């Protein structure tokens, strides 16, 4: 009987140690935000695509931002 108790106790300790590597620390930021808000969408995309690497920045040189055709073209590139 004592051997079974020690075996079960040992098994639970080993499972507890193994499980600690699978636990995610902290809460998701979206728990405290309103769904559909800009901040919620930002953290949702960060949570989903955060492991994709650093962000990519497009730098446009000598662009006339008052011309609607340039703005439309930049929106197409950004999409």
SULDA-V318390 format. One record per residue. N is the residue number from 1. RES is the residue in three letters. PHI is phi in degrees with one decimal (NA if undefined). D_FIRST is the distance of its C-alpha to the first C-alpha in whole Angstrom. Layout:
{{N,RES,PHI,D_FIRST} {N,RES,PHI,D_FIRST}}
This chain:
{{1,UNK,NA,0} {2,UNK,-66.1,4} {3,UNK,-65.8,5} {4,UNK,-65.3,5} {5,UNK,-64.9,7} {6,UNK,-66.7,9} {7,UNK,-66.0,10} {8,UNK,-66.1,11} {9,UNK,-62.2,12} {10,UNK,-62.1,14} {11,UNK,-63.3,15} {12,UNK,-65.4,17} {13,UNK,-65.5,19} {14,UNK,-63.4,20} {15,UNK,-63.4,21} {16,UNK,-63.7,23} {17,UNK,-66.8,25} {18,UNK,-67.6,26} {19,UNK,-72.3,27} {20,UNK,-66.1,29} {21,UNK,-80.0,32} {22,UNK,-95.7,32} {23,UNK,-77.1,33} {24,UNK,-95.1,37} {25,UNK,-80.6,38} {26,UNK,81.9,40} {27,UNK,-104.9,42} {28,UNK,-68.8,44} {29,UNK,-62.4,48} {30,UNK,-72.9,49} {31,UNK,-63.0,46} {32,UNK,-103.1,49} {33,UNK,-110.3,52} {34,UNK,-80.9,54} {35,UNK,-62.6,54} {36,UNK,93.8,57} {37,UNK,-77.3,58} {38,UNK,-62.6,60} {39,UNK,-66.2,57} {40,UNK,-60.4,54} {41,UNK,-63.3,56} {42,UNK,-62.0,56} {43,UNK,-68.1,52} {44,UNK,-65.8,51} {45,UNK,-70.2,53} {46,UNK,-65.2,52} {47,UNK,-67.3,48} {48,UNK,-75.2,49} {49,UNK,-109.8,52} {50,UNK,-64.2,51} {51,UNK,-86.7,49} {52,UNK,-76.7,53} {53,UNK,116.3,54} {54,UNK,-69.3,57} {55,UNK,-70.3,60} {56,UNK,-106.6,63} {57,UNK,-114.0,66} {58,UNK,-100.4,69} {59,UNK,-113.4,72} {60,UNK,-101.3,76} {61,UNK,-108.8,79} {62,UNK,56.4,82} {63,UNK,-109.1,81} {64,UNK,-86.7,83} {65,UNK,-77.5,81} {66,UNK,-87.7,84} {67,UNK,-87.9,84} {68,UNK,-61.1,82} {69,UNK,-64.0,82} {70,UNK,-66.6,80} {71,UNK,-65.3,78} {72,UNK,-63.1,77} {73,UNK,-65.6,77} {74,UNK,-67.1,74} {75,UNK,-66.0,72} {76,UNK,-66.2,72} {77,UNK,-65.0,71} {78,UNK,-67.3,68} {79,UNK,-74.2,67}}
